[in-house]
Amino acid sequence: MVLDNVLDENRHVNNVAYVQWMQDAAIAHATSVGGTAVTQAVGATRVARSHHIVYLRPAFAGDRLRLLT
């Protein structure tokens, strides 16, 4: 559920929150399939080289969002 602490001055979800949520989802997915352990075992790390977001409509406090990888 979207909490007030991720809202911007327009009272909708700040763009930075979406990027954080994408990173959190990607890490959780990688961890769940063993990718994080393999990456760490070889001394590597993941990085985002780019991202592109198309905002179809704003999200507001109280909204429920589903993140998928």
N, CA, C and O atoms as CSV, one atom per row, in Angstrom:
chain,resi,resn,atom,element,x,y,z
A,1,MET,N,N,0.842,-1.168,0.000
A,1,MET,CA,C,0.000,0.000,0.000
A,1,MET,C,C,0.893,1.238,0.000
A,1,MET,O,O,1.897,1.288,0.709
A,2,VAL,N,N,0.526,2.217,-0.785
A,2,VAL,CA,C,1.287,3.460,-0.875
A,2,VAL,C,C,1.102,4.266,0.413
A,2,VAL,O,O,-0.019,4.553,0.831
A,3,LEU,N,N,2.234,4.621,1.028
A,3,LEU,CA,C,2.215,5.409,2.261
A,3,LEU,C,C,2.506,6.877,1.963
A,3,LEU,O,O,3.062,7.209,0.916
A,4,ASP,N,N,2.130,7.735,2.877
A,4,ASP,CA,C,2.320,9.181,2.707
A,4,ASP,C,C,3.782,9.586,2.512
A,4,ASP,O,O,4.068,10.591,1.861
A,5,ASN,N,N,4.709,8.804,3.078
A,5,ASN,CA,C,6.115,9.218,3.033
A,5,ASN,C,C,6.744,9.135,1.642
A,5,ASN,O,O,7.886,9.564,1.474
A,6,VAL,N,N,6.050,8.607,0.649
A,6,VAL,CA,C,6.591,8.559,-0.713
A,6,VAL,C,C,5.885,9.536,-1.655
A,6,VAL,O,O,6.095,9.502,-2.868
A,7,LEU,N,N,5.058,10.393,-1.096
A,7,LEU,CA,C,4.325,11.351,-1.919
A,7,LEU,C,C,5.148,12.616,-2.130
A,7,LEU,O,O,5.941,13.009,-1.274
A,8,ASP,N,N,4.946,13.246,-3.287
A,8,ASP,CA,C,5.623,14.507,-3.566
A,8,ASP,C,C,4.688,15.680,-3.282
A,8,ASP,O,O,3.609,15.504,-2.716
A,9,GLU,N,N,5.112,16.869,-3.679
A,9,GLU,CA,C,4.295,18.061,-3.400
A,9,GLU,C,C,2.953,18.056,-4.118
A,9,GLU,O,O,2.049,18.806,-3.748
A,10,ASN,N,N,2.816,17.223,-5.135
A,10,ASN,CA,C,1.535,17.081,-5.846
A,10,ASN,C,C,0.640,16.037,-5.197
A,10,ASN,O,O,-0.478,15.794,-5.651
A,11,ARG,N,N,1.143,15.417,-4.123
A,11,ARG,CA,C,0.417,14.404,-3.353
A,11,ARG,C,C,0.242,13.092,-4.110
A,11,ARG,O,O,-0.660,12.312,-3.804
A,12,HIS,N,N,1.101,12.848,-5.095
A,12,HIS,CA,C,1.136,11.517,-5.714
A,12,HIS,C,C,2.537,10.947,-5.562
A,12,HIS,O,O,3.464,11.658,-5.176
A,13,VAL,N,N,2.691,9.658,-5.867
A,13,VAL,CA,C,3.960,8.979,-5.632
A,13,VAL,C,C,5.092,9.676,-6.372
A,13,VAL,O,O,5.003,9.952,-7.568
A,14,ASN,N,N,6.163,9.955,-5.622
A,14,ASN,CA,C,7.354,10.578,-6.181
A,14,ASN,C,C,8.040,9.608,-7.135
A,14,ASN,O,O,8.041,8.399,-6.901
A,15,ASN,N,N,8.621,10.133,-8.206
A,15,ASN,CA,C,9.301,9.301,-9.202
A,15,ASN,C,C,10.406,8.456,-8.584
A,15,ASN,O,O,10.626,7.323,-9.011
A,16,VAL,N,N,11.098,8.987,-7.594
A,16,VAL,CA,C,12.184,8.256,-6.948
A,16,VAL,C,C,11.659,6.986,-6.279
A,16,VAL,O,O,12.356,5.972,-6.248
A,17,ALA,N,N,10.448,7.032,-5.749
A,17,ALA,CA,C,9.870,5.855,-5.096
A,17,ALA,C,C,9.685,4.716,-6.102
A,17,ALA,O,O,9.930,3.557,-5.768
A,18,TYR,N,N,9.262,5.026,-7.315
A,18,TYR,CA,C,9.101,3.979,-8.328
A,18,TYR,C,C,10.434,3.292,-8.625
A,18,TYR,O,O,10.495,2.068,-8.743
A,19,VAL,N,N,11.491,4.081,-8.743
A,19,VAL,CA,C,12.806,3.502,-9.018
A,19,VAL,C,C,13.250,2.623,-7.852
A,19,VAL,O,O,13.787,1.537,-8.068
A,20,GLN,N,N,13.031,3.079,-6.620
A,20,GLN,CA,C,13.369,2.276,-5.445
A,20,GLN,C,C,12.585,0.972,-5.442
A,20,GLN,O,O,13.145,-0.089,-5.165
A,21,TRP,N,N,11.301,1.044,-5.747
A,21,TRP,CA,C,10.474,-0.166,-5.763
A,21,TRP,C,C,10.926,-1.128,-6.858
A,21,TRP,O,O,10.909,-2.343,-6.659
A,22,MET,N,N,11.333,-0.595,-8.015
A,22,MET,CA,C,11.830,-1.468,-9.084
A,22,MET,C,C,13.104,-2.178,-8.632
A,22,MET,O,O,13.277,-3.372,-8.875
A,23,GLN,N,N,13.988,-1.442,-7.978
A,23,GLN,CA,C,15.214,-2.058,-7.475
A,23,GLN,C,C,14.897,-3.115,-6.428
A,23,GLN,O,O,15.452,-4.213,-6.469
A,24,ASP,N,N,14.021,-2.801,-5.499
A,24,ASP,CA,C,13.648,-3.761,-4.450
A,24,ASP,C,C,13.064,-5.036,-5.056
A,24,ASP,O,O,13.391,-6.140,-4.622
A,25,ALA,N,N,12.197,-4.880,-6.062
A,25,ALA,CA,C,11.590,-6.044,-6.711
A,25,ALA,C,C,12.636,-6.865,-7.450
A,25,ALA,O,O,12.610,-8.094,-7.399
A,26,ALA,N,N,13.556,-6.197,-8.135
A,26,ALA,CA,C,14.604,-6.905,-8.877
A,26,ALA,C,C,15.509,-7.689,-7.935
A,26,ALA,O,O,15.861,-8.832,-8.224
A,27,ILE,N,N,15.888,-7.087,-6.814
A,27,ILE,CA,C,16.745,-7.775,-5.850
A,27,ILE,C,C,16.010,-8.955,-5.223
A,27,ILE,O,O,16.578,-10.038,-5.081
A,28,ALA,N,N,14.757,-8.748,-4.851
A,28,ALA,CA,C,13.973,-9.844,-4.266
A,28,ALA,C,C,13.838,-11.005,-5.244
A,28,ALA,O,O,13.940,-12.167,-4.851
A,29,HIS,N,N,13.609,-10.691,-6.519
A,29,HIS,CA,C,13.495,-11.741,-7.529
A,29,HIS,C,C,14.824,-12.481,-7.693
A,29,HIS,O,O,14.864,-13.711,-7.694
A,30,ALA,N,N,15.905,-11.721,-7.831
A,30,ALA,CA,C,17.215,-12.347,-8.008
A,30,ALA,C,C,17.558,-13.230,-6.818
A,30,ALA,O,O,18.094,-14.325,-6.988
A,31,THR,N,N,17.256,-12.764,-5.625
A,31,THR,CA,C,17.536,-13.543,-4.422
A,31,THR,C,C,16.708,-14.824,-4.396
A,31,THR,O,O,17.208,-15.883,-4.018
A,32,SER,N,N,15.443,-14.725,-4.798
A,32,SER,CA,C,14.549,-15.887,-4.736
A,32,SER,C,C,14.949,-17.001,-5.697
A,32,SER,O,O,14.613,-18.163,-5.469
A,33,VAL,N,N,15.661,-16.659,-6.767
A,33,VAL,CA,C,16.083,-17.680,-7.733
A,33,VAL,C,C,17.573,-18.003,-7.633
A,33,VAL,O,O,18.118,-18.702,-8.487
A,34,GLY,N,N,18.232,-17.492,-6.584
A,34,GLY,CA,C,19.634,-17.805,-6.358
A,34,GLY,C,C,20.627,-16.907,-7.058
A,34,GLY,O,O,21.834,-17.123,-6.949
A,35,GLY,N,N,20.159,-15.924,-7.761
A,35,GLY,CA,C,21.054,-15.058,-8.515
A,35,GLY,C,C,21.934,-14.172,-7.647
A,35,GLY,O,O,23.085,-13.905,-7.992
A,36,THR,N,N,21.401,-13.720,-6.531
A,36,THR,CA,C,22.189,-12.855,-5.654
A,36,THR,C,C,23.377,-13.602,-5.077
A,36,THR,O,O,24.484,-13.065,-5.028
A,37,ALA,N,N,23.163,-14.818,-4.646
A,37,ALA,CA,C,24.254,-15.621,-4.077
A,37,ALA,C,C,25.347,-15.868,-5.117
A,37,ALA,O,O,26.534,-15.772,-4.805
A,38,VAL,N,N,24.955,-16.183,-6.334
A,38,VAL,CA,C,25.923,-16.433,-7.398
A,38,VAL,C,C,26.709,-15.168,-7.712
A,38,VAL,O,O,27.930,-15.208,-7.861
A,39,THR,N,N,26.013,-14.066,-7.809
A,39,THR,CA,C,26.668,-12.789,-8.096
A,39,THR,C,C,27.686,-12.446,-7.012
A,39,THR,O,O,28.817,-12.063,-7.310
A,40,GLN,N,N,27.272,-12.588,-5.753
A,40,GLN,CA,C,28.175,-12.279,-4.646
A,40,GLN,C,C,29.351,-13.250,-4.589
A,40,GLN,O,O,30.464,-12.856,-4.240
A,41,ALA,N,N,29.114,-14.501,-4.925
A,41,ALA,CA,C,30.172,-15.519,-4.871
A,41,ALA,C,C,31.325,-15.205,-5.820
A,41,ALA,O,O,32.473,-15.556,-5.545
A,42,VAL,N,N,31.022,-14.550,-6.925
A,42,VAL,CA,C,32.080,-14.208,-7.879
A,42,VAL,C,C,32.583,-12.780,-7.693
A,42,VAL,O,O,33.376,-12.284,-8.493
A,43,GLY,N,N,32.117,-12.126,-6.636
A,43,GLY,CA,C,32.582,-10.773,-6.330
A,43,GLY,C,C,32.006,-9.694,-7.210
A,43,GLY,O,O,32.593,-8.622,-7.357
A,44,ALA,N,N,30.867,-9.971,-7.791
A,44,ALA,CA,C,30.240,-8.995,-8.684
A,44,ALA,C,C,29.048,-8.339,-7.981
A,44,ALA,O,O,28.666,-8.728,-6.878
A,45,THR,N,N,28.488,-7.361,-8.630
A,45,THR,CA,C,27.284,-6.695,-8.131
A,45,THR,C,C,26.434,-6.279,-9.324
A,45,THR,O,O,26.911,-6.228,-10.458
A,46,ARG,N,N,25.195,-5.989,-9.054
A,46,ARG,CA,C,24.320,-5.544,-10.146
A,46,ARG,C,C,24.320,-4.027,-10.190
A,46,ARG,O,O,24.511,-3.363,-9.171
A,47,VAL,N,N,24.105,-3.494,-11.369
A,47,VAL,CA,C,23.971,-2.052,-11.551
A,47,VAL,C,C,22.861,-1.808,-12.559
A,47,VAL,O,O,22.600,-2.639,-13.429
A,48,ALA,N,N,22.220,-0.673,-12.432
A,48,ALA,CA,C,21.229,-0.257,-13.432
A,48,ALA,C,C,21.946,0.643,-14.432
A,48,ALA,O,O,22.432,1.716,-14.075
A,49,ARG,N,N,22.006,0.210,-15.656
A,49,ARG,CA,C,22.673,1.017,-16.686
A,49,ARG,C,C,21.726,2.040,-17.277
A,49,ARG,O,O,22.151,3.088,-17.764
A,50,SER,N,N,20.435,1.729,-17.230
A,50,SER,CA,C,19.437,2.689,-17.698
A,50,SER,C,C,18.060,2.209,-17.247
A,50,SER,O,O,17.875,1.052,-16.870
A,51,HIS,N,N,17.136,3.101,-17.298
A,51,HIS,CA,C,15.743,2.722,-17.067
A,51,HIS,C,C,14.849,3.706,-17.800
A,51,HIS,O,O,15.209,4.858,-18.041
A,52,HIS,N,N,13.685,3.213,-18.140
A,52,HIS,CA,C,12.704,4.022,-18.864
A,52,HIS,C,C,11.354,3.726,-18.242
A,52,HIS,O,O,10.939,2.568,-18.177
A,53,ILE,N,N,10.673,4.748,-17.789
A,53,ILE,CA,C,9.371,4.576,-17.147
A,53,ILE,C,C,8.340,5.382,-17.920
A,53,ILE,O,O,8.560,6.553,-18.229
A,54,VAL,N,N,7.224,4.755,-18.229
A,54,VAL,CA,C,6.087,5.455,-18.803
A,54,VAL,C,C,5.014,5.482,-17.723
A,54,VAL,O,O,4.494,4.438,-17.329
A,55,TYR,N,N,4.691,6.663,-17.253
A,55,TYR,CA,C,3.685,6.811,-16.201
A,55,TYR,C,C,2.308,6.908,-16.857
A,55,TYR,O,O,1.991,7.897,-17.516
A,56,LEU,N,N,1.507,5.881,-16.669
A,56,LEU,CA,C,0.181,5.859,-17.284
A,56,LEU,C,C,-0.833,6.670,-16.483
A,56,LEU,O,O,-1.757,7.258,-17.043
A,57,ARG,N,N,-0.644,6.691,-15.164
A,57,ARG,CA,C,-1.472,7.525,-14.291
A,57,ARG,C,C,-0.787,7.577,-12.926
A,57,ARG,O,O,-0.005,6.687,-12.591
A,58,PRO,N,N,-1.071,8.597,-12.151
A,58,PRO,CA,C,-0.407,8.715,-10.850
A,58,PRO,C,C,-0.958,7.721,-9.833
A,58,PRO,O,O,-2.095,7.260,-9.939
A,59,ALA,N,N,-0.127,7.406,-8.852
A,59,ALA,CA,C,-0.563,6.603,-7.712
A,59,ALA,C,C,-0.621,7.529,-6.502
A,59,ALA,O,O,0.163,8.472,-6.389
A,60,PHE,N,N,-1.557,7.249,-5.602
A,60,PHE,CA,C,-1.800,8.102,-4.447
A,60,PHE,C,C,-1.735,7.291,-3.164
A,60,PHE,O,O,-1.753,6.060,-3.189
A,61,ALA,N,N,-1.659,7.998,-2.038
A,61,ALA,CA,C,-1.652,7.343,-0.735
A,61,ALA,C,C,-2.863,6.416,-0.621
A,61,ALA,O,O,-3.979,6.777,-0.991
A,62,GLY,N,N,-2.615,5.221,-0.102
A,62,GLY,CA,C,-3.686,4.243,0.059
A,62,GLY,C,C,-3.845,3.299,-1.121
A,62,GLY,O,O,-4.476,2.250,-0.990
A,63,ASP,N,N,-3.280,3.656,-2.283
A,63,ASP,CA,C,-3.371,2.769,-3.447
A,63,ASP,C,C,-2.560,1.499,-3.181
A,63,ASP,O,O,-1.575,1.524,-2.443
A,64,ARG,N,N,-2.977,0.411,-3.780
A,64,ARG,CA,C,-2.230,-0.841,-3.734
A,64,ARG,C,C,-1.649,-1.073,-5.125
A,64,ARG,O,O,-2.364,-1.055,-6.127
A,65,LEU,N,N,-0.342,-1.291,-5.160
A,65,LEU,CA,C,0.351,-1.520,-6.419
A,65,LEU,C,C,0.956,-2.905,-6.407
A,65,LEU,O,O,1.339,-3.415,-5.354
A,66,ARG,N,N,1.043,-3.516,-7.578
A,66,ARG,CA,C,1.682,-4.821,-7.702
A,66,ARG,C,C,2.908,-4.657,-8.572
A,66,ARG,O,O,2.829,-4.131,-9.683
A,67,LEU,N,N,4.042,-5.110,-8.063
A,67,LEU,CA,C,5.300,-5.033,-8.813
A,67,LEU,C,C,5.639,-6.429,-9.318
A,67,LEU,O,O,5.611,-7.396,-8.557
A,68,LEU,N,N,5.953,-6.524,-10.580
A,68,LEU,CA,C,6.280,-7.809,-11.194
A,68,LEU,C,C,7.615,-7.693,-11.912
A,68,LEU,O,O,7.979,-6.625,-12.404
A,69,THR,N,N,8.346,-8.818,-11.966
A,69,THR,CA,C,9.565,-8.865,-12.760
A,69,THR,C,C,9.363,-9.877,-13.868
A,69,THR,O,O,10.264,-10.095,-14.677
